[in-house]
Amino acid sequence: MTVPRWISFLAIALFLAAAVTLGLLWSRGTLRHPSEDARGGGAPAACAPLNPNGPPPADCPQVRQPTERNP
């Protein structure tokens, strides 16, 4: 029993289409895990106050006063 030639071409075309689709999705960041995204991590643990109504800890970068820069 022989396999018709068009079935092998169809298999190759589907494989290439899947590879191109996965490549495009990966390049746009759609297939990445949320833990790989630095923007979605939220505030570091040092900035999370123990009391939600209180000020953040002193080692939080947002608490530090800006320093004067020399021109």
C-alpha positions in Angstrom: 0.0 0.0 0.0 1.5 3.3 -1.1 0.9 6.7 0.4 -0.4 9.3 -2.1 2.1 12.0 -2.7 -0.3 14.8 -1.6 -0.4 13.5 1.9 3.3 14.0 2.4 3.1 17.5 1.0 0.2 18.2 3.3 2.1 16.9 6.3 5.1 19.1 5.5 2.9 22.2 4.9 1.1 21.7 8.3 4.4 21.2 10.1 5.8 24.4 8.6 2.7 26.3 9.4 2.8 25.2 13.0 6.5 26.1 13.3 5.9 29.6 11.9 2.9 30.1 14.1 4.8 29.1 17.2 7.8 31.3 16.2 5.5 34.3 15.8 3.7 33.7 19.1 7.0 33.3 21.0 8.6 36.4 19.4 5.6 38.5 20.5 5.8 37.2 24.1 2.4 35.4 24.0 3.9 32.0 24.9 6.1 33.2 27.8 5.3 32.3 31.3 4.3 35.2 33.6 7.2 34.5 35.9 9.6 35.4 33.0 8.0 38.9 32.7 9.8 41.4 34.9 7.1 44.0 34.5 4.3 41.9 35.9 6.1 41.0 39.1 4.8 43.9 41.2 6.7 45.5 44.0 9.7 43.7 45.5 9.1 42.1 48.9 11.2 44.8 50.6 8.6 47.4 49.6 5.6 45.5 50.8 4.6 47.1 54.1 3.7 44.8 57.0 0.8 47.1 57.8 -1.1 48.0 54.6 -2.1 51.4 56.1 1.5 52.2 57.2 4.5 53.5 55.3 6.7 51.2 53.3 10.0 50.1 54.9 13.0 52.4 54.8 15.0 50.1 52.5 12.3 50.5 49.7 13.7 52.4 46.7 10.6 54.7 46.6 11.2 55.9 50.2 14.7 57.2 49.5 14.9 60.9 48.9 16.3 61.9 45.5 19.9 63.0 45.7 21.1 66.3 44.2 22.9 65.7 40.9 25.9 67.6 39.8 25.7 69.3 36.4 
